[in-house]
């Protein structure tokens, strides 16, 4: 285990360049509420505020990984189907 951890620490940049991180987040005033949802959203409190989202995204960006952000599950699925 120790050798494996040392390997990843030594090769972190190389490993990061091969890794994508996907963030799918419902964000107040950004995510469109889809009319075909069978369950209506109770309120905007179920969505991240801008400051909450910035906190999450900035923490993930500090890892050095490539961060792809999606504001709806549909956008995420369409991206995966198109590029993967």
Secondary structure, DSSP 8 states (H G I E B T S, - for coil): -HHHHHHHHHTHHHHHHT-EEEEE--BTTTS---TT-SS----GGGSB-HHHHHHHHHHHHTTT-EEEEESSHHHHHHHHHHH-
